[in-house]
Amino acid sequence: MRLKLDLMRIAVVGGGIGGLCLAHGLRGAGVDVAVYERELSRTDRLQGYRVHINPDGAAALRECLPEESWQRFVRTAGSSDNGFGFLTEQLEPLLVLDQDEETHYSASRITLRQVLLDGLDVRFGKRFERYEQNDAITLHFADGTTAECDVLVGADGIRSRVRAQYLPHAGTEDVGITAVAGKLFLDDHDWIPGSLLVRANSIVPTSACGMFLVTHDGLGHTDADGVLFDNVRPYLMWAYAAKDLDLTNGLQSEVLRRIAGWSPELRRVVELSHPETVSQWHIRSAKPVERWRPTNVTLLGDAIHAMTPMRGVGANIALKDAQLLARCITEGGDAIARYEAEMYEYGFAAVRDSLRAARQFAQGGAVARTLFRTVLRTASAVPALRRAMF
């Protein structure tokens, strides 16, 4: 389908990071774009952890956002340039990677969304139900209202209703891994080893499980009315993942039972985390799907290529989608076909890579995991191998 920019109306279903970034990119190019969001107001979704924005994600934000919004993002996002460590469950270093030369950011999901909402035409309280395709696309919402567009973009997340109608054979599947995550606020952290505070770390035990920890500085943001969009207290975020977790007796209790032989400091991190900050989720990943024929409906982010959190790139891939789609639409012609051809390749490659990482993180026998620890130690001692691996 060839697009004529001056006649086009774009509808984005879903006001998450990817959909809002796309809307900014299109608006900056003079495209008529509206975002339909199921939440009732811009402050309804005040929850979530911080998100790692890598150089690709930052480049997408820089290209799509107005300069003022980009500067607000930079001011409210903390730095995430302190390297990465692989440690044993006794906190013995296996491999420590130096910081990247390019800038990485640690952004509050809450604050980033507020920055992205500014300056956009967002219709709140619009829970999308279905669409009809005739000369134009008619969107139907749960409140009984409708809207029309020429191009529909489903940016409505892992349970996308747009995808369910457009590509019903696609979707996600449970990968058999459960994660429990929490926050330890750093009001008094003299007992926490410095290695856990200065960089992100992955714990690599010989048993079939894993733990990830990273400190966030708690930078927050308030609007003109003084509304706080994030908790400004710094915290250490931890996430434990494994198969067959029994959470009937409590999330922290099960994690503490599983890490009973680990370092006292790691056990204390879990034990002292406030229960209200602890949550669980069953990790899912997009099903493999064959290429589909392009139309005037398309998808971005988790709506099409949801991935496990083990590589920490899901949000960045969604931002890359937004940047690419905005470019393609602005250029006109067979924009959706060009976008989907490229997005399909890198998006599902990231899905496969993330799934491999999840299985390596939370599964595998003792022999394989011991071998992996040996490889990490070897890479630490051999710079050429470390560069080849990372």
Secondary structure as GFF3:
##gff-version 3
##sequence-region A 1 390
A	DSSP	three_ten_helix	5	7	.	.	.	ID=ss1
A	DSSP	beta_strand	9	13	.	.	.	ID=ss2
A	DSSP	alpha_helix	17	28	.	.	.	ID=ss3
A	DSSP	beta_strand	32	36	.	.	.	ID=ss4
A	DSSP	beta_strand	50	53	.	.	.	ID=ss5
A	DSSP	alpha_helix	55	64	.	.	.	ID=ss6
A	DSSP	alpha_helix	67	76	.	.	.	ID=ss7
A	DSSP	beta_strand	78	79	.	.	.	ID=ss8
A	DSSP	beta_strand	84	87	.	.	.	ID=ss9
A	DSSP	beta_strand	93	97	.	.	.	ID=ss10
A	DSSP	beta_strand	105	108	.	.	.	ID=ss11
A	DSSP	alpha_helix	109	117	.	.	.	ID=ss12
A	DSSP	beta_strand	122	123	.	.	.	ID=ss13
A	DSSP	beta_strand	128	133	.	.	.	ID=ss14
A	DSSP	beta_strand	137	141	.	.	.	ID=ss15
A	DSSP	beta_strand	146	149	.	.	.	ID=ss16
A	DSSP	beta_strand	151	154	.	.	.	ID=ss17
A	DSSP	alpha_helix	161	166	.	.	.	ID=ss18
A	DSSP	beta_strand	172	185	.	.	.	ID=ss19
A	DSSP	alpha_helix	194	198	.	.	.	ID=ss20
A	DSSP	beta_strand	200	203	.	.	.	ID=ss21
A	DSSP	beta_strand	209	216	.	.	.	ID=ss22
A	DSSP	beta_strand	235	242	.	.	.	ID=ss23
A	DSSP	alpha_helix	251	258	.	.	.	ID=ss24
A	DSSP	alpha_helix	264	271	.	.	.	ID=ss25
A	DSSP	three_ten_helix	275	277	.	.	.	ID=ss26
A	DSSP	beta_strand	279	286	.	.	.	ID=ss27
A	DSSP	beta_strand	297	299	.	.	.	ID=ss28
A	DSSP	alpha_helix	302	305	.	.	.	ID=ss29
A	DSSP	three_ten_helix	309	311	.	.	.	ID=ss30
A	DSSP	alpha_helix	314	331	.	.	.	ID=ss31
A	DSSP	alpha_helix	335	362	.	.	.	ID=ss32
A	DSSP	alpha_helix	366	381	.	.	.	ID=ss33
A	DSSP	alpha_helix	383	389	.	.	.	ID=ss34
###
